[in-house]
Amino acid sequence: MIKIIAAITDDGLFGQSNGILPWKCKEDLNFFYSQIEGKTCILGNSTYKTLPRLVKSLVSELIVIGNSIKVEDWKSYLTYLEEMEDEIVILGGKSIIKQCLPYSDQLILSKIHKRSLKPLLNPLDFIYFPELALASKVLPVNSVLSASENHVTSLYNLRKYYENVRHVVENPVQDR
Ligand SMILES: NC(=O)c1ccc[n+]([C@@H]2O[C@H](COP(=O)([O-])OP(=O)(O)OC[C@H]3O[C@@H](n4cnc5c(N)ncnc54)[C@H](OP(=O)(O)O)[C@@H]3O)[C@@H](O)[C@H]2O)c1
């Protein structure tokens, strides 16, 4: 089972150029920890550089894509990992999720309410991920896994539905 876990605001804000998340949402963070504890996790080189120490200590293994691990064929690579581990969790960032979306089983996506944005942010540093925001709009929600006044985390079944929405998600049109 390959799971992507990520968070985004309703308008597609995903991160910042310094790698620090632009929001503070304790409820979502606690849910995130519960999902990665004891798991084998994949992440990109950039996300690894700003990864909190707690995350490193919670997971059972971190596979950092970049320097020494280059992946050309994600389908084969994820299949290979799945043969060794029951569950692989993909932690980001944007480039890794983009490449893994077509080959993953589940997307666990938190929608973060704008009230959780940190103060004094510079919008010029914002990284948006419209394809992911769009995926969450066109895929049916399988179930809601966690919710508070500051976030809602939904589970999407990618294996079942991604092929139907691939053309929309991978070729996002402005103002959709
Ligand atoms: N909201 C969320 O849930 C969430 C979660 C995590 C991160 N983020 C945000 O995501 C952003 C970072 O995303 P990103 O796309 O810049 O970085 P990233 O996906 O974490 O890492 C990108 C790096 O990974 C390596 N890489 C990617 N694909 C590869 C492949 N197929 N083979 C070998 N190496 C590969 C490259 O490293 P080299 O250049 O070293 O080769 C590339 O520069 C930040 O804004 C962060 O805040 C958000």
The ligand as an SDF file (V2000), in Angstrom:
LIG
                    3D

 48 52  0  0  0  0  0  0  0  0999 V2000
    1.9970   20.8360    2.6090 N   0  0  0  0  0  0  0  0  0  0  0  0
    2.6250   19.6840    2.6960 C   0  0  0  0  0  0  0  0  0  0  0  0
    2.0420   18.6460    3.0250 O   0  0  0  0  0  0  0  0  0  0  0  0
    4.1010   19.6440    2.4210 C   0  0  0  0  0  0  0  0  0  0  0  0
    4.8660   18.5260    2.7470 C   0  0  0  0  0  0  0  0  0  0  0  0
    6.2230   18.5330    2.4370 C   0  0  0  0  0  0  0  0  0  0  0  0
    6.7930   19.6470    1.8190 C   0  0  0  0  0  0  0  0  0  0  0  0
    6.0110   20.7100    1.5220 N   0  0  0  0  0  0  0  0  0  0  0  0
    6.5340   21.8670    0.7720 C   0  0  0  0  0  0  0  0  0  0  0  0
    7.0450   21.3740   -0.4600 O   0  0  0  0  0  0  0  0  0  0  0  0
    8.0370   22.2760   -0.9340 C   0  0  0  0  0  0  0  0  0  0  0  0
    9.2560   21.4510   -1.3120 C   0  0  0  0  0  0  0  0  0  0  0  0
    8.9170   20.6770   -2.4470 O   0  0  0  0  0  0  0  0  0  0  0  0
    9.9800   20.4940   -3.6180 P   0  0  0  0  0  0  0  0  0  0  0  0
    9.2900   19.9130   -4.7790 O   0  0  0  0  0  0  0  0  0  0  0  0
   10.7040   21.7840   -3.7830 O   0  0  0  0  0  0  0  0  0  0  0  0
   11.0420   19.5380   -2.9570 O   0  0  0  0  0  0  0  0  0  0  0  0
   11.0810   17.9640   -2.6550 P   0  0  0  0  0  0  0  0  0  0  0  0
   10.0730   17.2280   -3.4670 O   0  0  0  0  0  0  0  0  0  0  0  0
   11.0580   17.7650   -1.1770 O   0  0  0  0  0  0  0  0  0  0  0  0
   12.5460   17.6200   -3.1330 O   0  0  0  0  0  0  0  0  0  0  0  0
   12.9480   17.9410   -4.4340 C   0  0  0  0  0  0  0  0  0  0  0  0
   14.2990   17.3180   -4.6540 C   0  0  0  0  0  0  0  0  0  0  0  0
   14.1890   15.9130   -4.6510 O   0  0  0  0  0  0  0  0  0  0  0  0
   15.0560   15.3600   -5.6000 C   0  0  0  0  0  0  0  0  0  0  0  0
   14.2580   14.5830   -6.5730 N   0  0  0  0  0  0  0  0  0  0  0  0
   12.9740   14.7790   -6.9310 C   0  0  0  0  0  0  0  0  0  0  0  0
   12.5950   13.8280   -7.8080 N   0  0  0  0  0  0  0  0  0  0  0  0
   13.6550   13.0270   -8.0000 C   0  0  0  0  0  0  0  0  0  0  0  0
   13.8830   11.8500   -8.7690 C   0  0  0  0  0  0  0  0  0  0  0  0
   12.9160   11.3170   -9.5300 N   0  0  0  0  0  0  0  0  0  0  0  0
   15.1120   11.2750   -8.7010 N   0  0  0  0  0  0  0  0  0  0  0  0
   16.0670   11.8250   -7.9380 C   0  0  0  0  0  0  0  0  0  0  0  0
   15.9180   12.9110   -7.1730 N   0  0  0  0  0  0  0  0  0  0  0  0
   14.7300   13.5090   -7.2100 C   0  0  0  0  0  0  0  0  0  0  0  0
   15.8060   16.4990   -6.2430 C   0  0  0  0  0  0  0  0  0  0  0  0
   16.9530   16.6640   -5.4260 O   0  0  0  0  0  0  0  0  0  0  0  0
   18.3860   17.0310   -6.0000 P   0  0  0  0  0  0  0  0  0  0  0  0
   18.1870   18.4010   -6.6070 O   0  0  0  0  0  0  0  0  0  0  0  0
   19.2880   16.9910   -4.8240 O   0  0  0  0  0  0  0  0  0  0  0  0
   18.6930   15.9720   -7.0350 O   0  0  0  0  0  0  0  0  0  0  0  0
   14.8620   17.6560   -6.0520 C   0  0  0  0  0  0  0  0  0  0  0  0
   15.5160   18.8790   -6.0160 O   0  0  0  0  0  0  0  0  0  0  0  0
    8.3080   23.2750    0.1930 C   0  0  0  0  0  0  0  0  0  0  0  0
    7.6040   24.4560   -0.1170 O   0  0  0  0  0  0  0  0  0  0  0  0
    7.6760   22.6130    1.4060 C   0  0  0  0  0  0  0  0  0  0  0  0
    7.2240   23.6000    2.3230 O   0  0  0  0  0  0  0  0  0  0  0  0
    4.6820   20.7390    1.8060 C   0  0  0  0  0  0  0  0  0  0  0  0
  1  2  1  0
  2  3  2  0
  2  4  1  0
  4  5  1  0
  4 48  2  0
  5  6  2  0
  6  7  1  0
  7  8  2  0
  8  9  1  0
  8 48  1  0
  9 10  1  0
  9 46  1  0
 10 11  1  0
 11 12  1  0
 11 44  1  0
 12 13  1  0
 13 14  1  0
 14 15  2  0
 14 16  1  0
 14 17  1  0
 17 18  1  0
 18 19  2  0
 18 20  1  0
 18 21  1  0
 21 22  1  0
 22 23  1  0
 23 24  1  0
 23 42  1  0
 24 25  1  0
 25 26  1  0
 25 36  1  0
 26 27  1  0
 26 35  1  0
 27 28  2  0
 28 29  1  0
 29 30  1  0
 29 35  2  0
 30 31  1  0
 30 32  2  0
 32 33  1  0
 33 34  2  0
 34 35  1  0
 36 37  1  0
 36 42  1  0
 37 38  1  0
 38 39  2  0
 38 40  1  0
 38 41  1  0
 42 43  1  0
 44 45  1  0
 44 46  1  0
 46 47  1  0
M  CHG  2   8   1  16  -1
M  END
$$$$
